[in-house]
Amino acid sequence: MSSQKNKYLLTILGPTAIGKTALSIVLANHFNAEIISCDSRQFYKEMTIGTAVPSTDELAAAKHHFIQNRSIFEDYSVGQFERDALTTLNELFKTNTIVILVGGSGLYVDALLKGLDYFPTVAPEIREKLNQELEAFGIEHLQQQLKELDPETYSTIAIENPHRIIRALEICIGSGQTYASFKNKPKAPREFTSIKIGLHTDRAIIYNRINQRVENMMQEGLLEEAKALYAHKNLNALQTVGYRELFSFLDQEITQEFAVEEIKKNTRRFAKRQLTWFRKDAEINWYDFKTDTAEIIEQIERDIVG
């Protein structure tokens, strides 16, 4: 990538349902920029309603990358995303001074902005055993293991995602060190300037917006989407909030009403973890989600001028 530091990646961060997509489109239009999504749930073309993919109008309002560009039948890791997104950035920076990054997944944001951490190779039998434990004893069993072995990771990881839990546990068990201990080591520098914009509001407002979004998703046909994906419910991509709970309903383990309440609860937990992750980053410029976009643009332009 060019060593010119006059290339700017405007990164929009914040909890789910806060309004990141709307702001990204305003900024993209103002700066004549394109948008890179790093919401790991929105990569998959078979998942639309439950991942809150931008609407047809929103996608038409600005050029987006990494939205529904993969299939749930493909394994796609954060490492692959880092490589692909850097390649896309390199191309975009040939003709654009500014690119917009919209971040829901903290791990994916960090991968692109900072680079990935190195983790040791561990024996595949460890993961196999953990998967057997998941099947036999449920996710709570693995959550408790992680809490004991690596409380730091337990407090920040997507604790309802068995894939993430197993990944952290296999490192703990295989290396004898915590998963957290391998993080935040020096990385190769990025050849662009990062400007981070965070959206926030009172937690009660975020939770109300989440609850309303879930109700809207159900009205838009989330249950039908889950039914269409039910045969593939064990795929990694589908181990996510919104689908997992409805699969439990389709398995006749819980009622539909309870499933919807669980989606709301687990999405609220997800938002709380997002805030925990992002608030550790002192580089983020935080704005109330109702801040006039003109004010945010003025600050960005001041930052760019320097």
Secondary structure as UniProt FT lines:
FT   STRAND          8..13
FT   TURN            16..17
FT   HELIX           20..31
FT   STRAND          35..37
FT   TURN            40..43
FT   TURN            45..46
FT   TURN            49..52
FT   HELIX           56..61
FT   STRAND          64..65
FT   TURN            72..73
FT   HELIX           78..92
FT   TURN            93..95
FT   STRAND          98..102
FT   HELIX           106..113
FT   HELIX           124..137
FT   HELIX           139..149
FT   HELIX           151..154
FT   TURN            155..156
FT   TURN            159..160
FT   HELIX           162..175
FT   HELIX           180..182
FT   STRAND          193..200
FT   HELIX           203..220
FT   HELIX           222..229
FT   HELIX           230..232
FT   TURN            233..234
FT   HELIX           236..238
FT   TURN            241..243
FT   HELIX           244..250
FT   TURN            251..252
FT   HELIX           256..278
FT   TURN            279..280
FT   TURN            282..283
FT   STRAND          284..288
FT   TURN            289..290
FT   HELIX           293..305
//
